[in-house]
Amino acid sequence: MPPPSTVGRRLVAALVGLLAIGCSQGGLDPRGSEADRIFDITVWLTIAGVAVFVIVVVAFVVAVWSRGEEGDHRTETVEDTRLERRFVIAGGIVMPAVILAGFFGVQIWSTMQQPQSGELT
C-alpha cells in the first residue's frame, strides 16, 4: 500500500480533475457551423469504422468456424473457387470503393455548403 501522503495527493488530483471537467468547454461541443459540419463528418466516419470493424470480425469468425477440424480435408470444387473469388472482389474491391466514394461525396457536399460571408465562429 502506498504511503498516506501519496494517497492524499492522488485523491486531491482526482477531485481537482473532476471539478475541472465541469468548468471547461467540452471537446464534443461544436461551436459554429464549420465545427458542426466537421463534427457530423467525424461521427459518420466513426460509425462507418465501427461497422467495418464488426463486419471484418464476423467474417473472420465465420471463416475460422467454417474451416472445420484439422483432420477434415475436403476437396475444393470449382464452385468453391468461384465463390471465394466473388467474395474477395465484392468485399475487398467493390465495397471499399463504394464506401470511400460515398464519403468523398459527403466531403465535397460539405465543402460546397461553406458559408460565403467568412463566418467561422
PLY file of the C-alpha trace (Angstrom):
ply
format ascii 1.0
element vertex 121
property float x
property float y
property float z
element edge 120
property int vertex1
property int vertex2
end_header
0.00 0.00 0.00
1.38 3.47 -0.89
2.23 5.92 1.90
-0.63 8.15 3.14
0.85 11.28 1.57
0.73 9.66 -1.89
-2.87 8.58 -1.40
-3.82 12.12 -0.35
-2.11 13.65 -3.39
-3.89 11.24 -5.72
-7.23 11.99 -4.08
-6.71 15.75 -4.38
-5.63 15.38 -8.02
-8.72 13.30 -8.79
-11.03 15.82 -7.12
-9.44 18.76 -8.94
-9.77 16.85 -12.22
-13.44 16.16 -11.58
-14.10 19.79 -10.75
-12.21 20.98 -13.83
-14.34 18.83 -16.12
-17.43 20.92 -15.48
-15.62 24.24 -15.91
-14.19 23.85 -19.40
-15.65 23.72 -22.86
-16.30 20.16 -23.96
-14.33 18.73 -26.84
-17.54 17.29 -28.28
-19.42 20.60 -28.17
-19.01 22.13 -31.64
-19.18 25.92 -31.88
-20.18 27.40 -35.21
-21.35 25.94 -38.49
-17.93 24.73 -39.68
-17.23 22.94 -36.41
-20.69 21.41 -36.58
-20.03 20.06 -40.09
-16.66 18.65 -39.06
-18.31 17.03 -36.04
-21.02 15.45 -38.23
-18.43 14.05 -40.64
-16.42 12.70 -37.71
-19.48 10.96 -36.29
-20.27 9.31 -39.64
-16.67 8.23 -40.14
-16.62 6.74 -36.65
-19.86 4.86 -37.28
-18.51 3.55 -40.59
-15.25 2.50 -38.96
-17.07 0.58 -36.24
-19.31 -1.06 -38.85
-16.33 -2.13 -40.95
-14.60 -3.48 -37.84
-17.66 -5.55 -36.90
-18.01 -6.89 -40.45
-14.35 -7.93 -40.54
-14.56 -9.64 -37.14
-17.73 -11.51 -38.17
-16.12 -12.58 -41.45
-13.06 -13.77 -39.55
-15.14 -15.81 -37.10
-17.18 -17.34 -39.93
-14.00 -18.23 -41.81
-12.45 -19.87 -38.76
-15.61 -21.83 -37.89
-16.27 -22.96 -41.46
-12.73 -24.27 -41.80
-13.61 -27.38 -39.85
-11.34 -29.59 -37.83
-7.71 -30.12 -38.78
-8.39 -33.65 -39.97
-11.23 -32.54 -42.22
-9.59 -32.27 -45.65
-12.28 -31.76 -48.23
-11.65 -31.33 -51.90
-12.21 -27.85 -53.27
-14.66 -27.64 -56.13
-14.81 -25.14 -58.96
-17.91 -23.59 -57.38
-15.99 -23.02 -54.11
-13.22 -21.26 -56.02
-15.72 -19.03 -57.86
-17.49 -18.17 -54.63
-14.22 -17.26 -52.93
-13.19 -15.09 -55.89
-16.55 -13.28 -55.84
-16.24 -12.74 -52.09
-12.76 -11.22 -52.45
-13.81 -8.97 -55.34
-17.04 -7.80 -53.68
-15.68 -7.45 -50.15
-12.18 -6.27 -50.94
-12.60 -4.09 -54.02
-16.21 -3.08 -54.68
-17.40 -2.41 -51.12
-14.41 -0.21 -50.10
-14.68 1.71 -53.38
-18.39 2.39 -52.81
-17.86 3.42 -49.17
-14.93 5.71 -49.99
-16.82 7.25 -52.91
-19.75 7.94 -50.58
-17.53 9.65 -48.02
-15.83 11.60 -50.79
-19.24 12.81 -51.96
-20.20 13.83 -48.40
-16.94 15.74 -48.06
-17.48 17.55 -51.37
-21.08 18.37 -50.39
-19.91 19.68 -47.02
-17.26 21.83 -48.70
-19.86 23.28 -51.06
-22.01 24.25 -48.04
-19.33 26.51 -46.57
-20.52 29.97 -45.57
-19.76 32.74 -48.05
-19.54 35.55 -45.53
-16.39 34.30 -43.79
-18.30 33.02 -40.75
-16.01 30.70 -38.80
-17.30 31.05 -35.25
0 1
1 2
2 3
3 4
4 5
5 6
6 7
7 8
8 9
9 10
10 11
11 12
12 13
13 14
14 15
15 16
16 17
17 18
18 19
19 20
20 21
21 22
22 23
23 24
24 25
25 26
26 27
27 28
28 29
29 30
30 31
31 32
32 33
33 34
34 35
35 36
36 37
37 38
38 39
39 40
40 41
41 42
42 43
43 44
44 45
45 46
46 47
47 48
48 49
49 50
50 51
51 52
52 53
53 54
54 55
55 56
56 57
57 58
58 59
59 60
60 61
61 62
62 63
63 64
64 65
65 66
66 67
67 68
68 69
69 70
70 71
71 72
72 73
73 74
74 75
75 76
76 77
77 78
78 79
79 80
80 81
81 82
82 83
83 84
84 85
85 86
86 87
87 88
88 89
89 90
90 91
91 92
92 93
93 94
94 95
95 96
96 97
97 98
98 99
99 100
100 101
101 102
102 103
103 104
104 105
105 106
106 107
107 108
108 109
109 110
110 111
111 112
112 113
113 114
114 115
115 116
116 117
117 118
118 119
119 120
